[in-house]
């Protein structure tokens, strides 16, 4: 993966991608972890000025609408939001299971 600065680049660092690749998991599980880590980085960026991103669904809706405007496809926007919302729920459940709370940086 590259840290190029373009609209489709990953928010994950090369270092984090390498750490995930070194996990003792099947390839499909590693891919799932990379997707969730990617989403988590996006959620951190979206909610950096909010105390509790996962409780504020409107932020995610607005972010997905903004990002999907370049595709001018309402179906994509809906699917994009559903997938990001699903990832948020999974990460929230996981954070509760390890007794961690998602917080903005600097809180």
GIRAGI-V986945 format. One record per residue. RES is the residue in three letters. SS is DSSP state (2 for helix, 1 for strand, 0 for the rest). D_FIRST is the distance of its C-alpha to the first C-alpha in Angstrom with 1 decimal. Layout:
BEGIN
{{RES & SS & D_FIRST} {RES & SS & D_FIRST}}
END
This chain:
BEGIN
{{UNK & 0 & 0.0} {UNK & 0 & 3.7} {UNK & 0 & 6.9} {UNK & 0 & 8.9} {UNK & 0 & 12.0} {UNK & 0 & 12.7} {UNK & 0 & 14.2} {UNK & 0 & 11.4} {UNK & 0 & 8.5} {UNK & 0 & 7.7} {UNK & 0 & 10.3} {UNK & 0 & 8.7} {UNK & 0 & 8.3} {UNK & 2 & 6.3} {UNK & 2 & 9.9} {UNK & 2 & 10.4} {UNK & 2 & 7.7} {UNK & 2 & 9.4} {UNK & 2 & 12.7} {UNK & 2 & 12.4} {UNK & 2 & 11.6} {UNK & 0 & 14.8} {UNK & 0 & 16.9} {UNK & 0 & 19.9} {UNK & 0 & 19.3} {UNK & 0 & 19.3} {UNK & 2 & 16.0} {UNK & 2 & 17.2} {UNK & 2 & 17.8} {UNK & 2 & 14.4} {UNK & 2 & 13.1} {UNK & 2 & 15.8} {UNK & 2 & 15.0} {UNK & 2 & 11.4} {UNK & 2 & 13.2} {UNK & 2 & 15.9} {UNK & 2 & 13.9} {UNK & 2 & 12.2} {UNK & 2 & 15.8} {UNK & 2 & 17.2} {UNK & 2 & 15.3} {UNK & 2 & 16.6} {UNK & 2 & 20.0} {UNK & 2 & 20.2} {UNK & 2 & 19.7} {UNK & 2 & 22.2} {UNK & 0 & 24.7} {UNK & 0 & 24.5} {UNK & 0 & 28.1} {UNK & 0 & 29.4} {UNK & 0 & 30.9} {UNK & 0 & 29.9} {UNK & 2 & 27.2} {UNK & 2 & 27.6} {UNK & 2 & 31.3} {UNK & 0 & 30.7} {UNK & 2 & 29.6} {UNK & 2 & 30.6} {UNK & 2 & 27.7} {UNK & 2 & 25.2} {UNK & 2 & 27.3} {UNK & 2 & 27.5} {UNK & 2 & 23.8} {UNK & 2 & 23.1} {UNK & 2 & 25.9} {UNK & 2 & 24.6} {UNK & 2 & 21.0} {UNK & 2 & 22.5} {UNK & 2 & 25.2} {UNK & 2 & 23.1} {UNK & 2 & 23.4} {UNK & 0 & 27.1} {UNK & 0 & 27.2} {UNK & 2 & 29.0} {UNK & 2 & 28.1} {UNK & 2 & 24.4} {UNK & 2 & 25.2} {UNK & 2 & 27.2} {UNK & 2 & 24.7} {UNK & 2 & 21.9} {UNK & 2 & 24.3} {UNK & 2 & 25.4} {UNK & 2 & 22.0} {UNK & 2 & 21.1} {UNK & 2 & 24.6} {UNK & 2 & 24.3} {UNK & 2 & 21.2} {UNK & 2 & 23.2} {UNK & 2 & 26.1} {UNK & 2 & 24.3} {UNK & 2 & 22.8} {UNK & 2 & 26.3} {UNK & 2 & 28.0} {UNK & 2 & 25.7} {UNK & 2 & 26.3} {UNK & 2 & 30.1} {UNK & 2 & 30.0} {UNK & 0 & 28.9} {UNK & 0 & 31.1} {UNK & 0 & 28.6} {UNK & 0 & 28.7} {UNK & 0 & 25.9} {UNK & 0 & 26.8} {UNK & 0 & 25.6} {UNK & 0 & 24.6} {UNK & 0 & 27.8} {UNK & 0 & 30.1}}
END
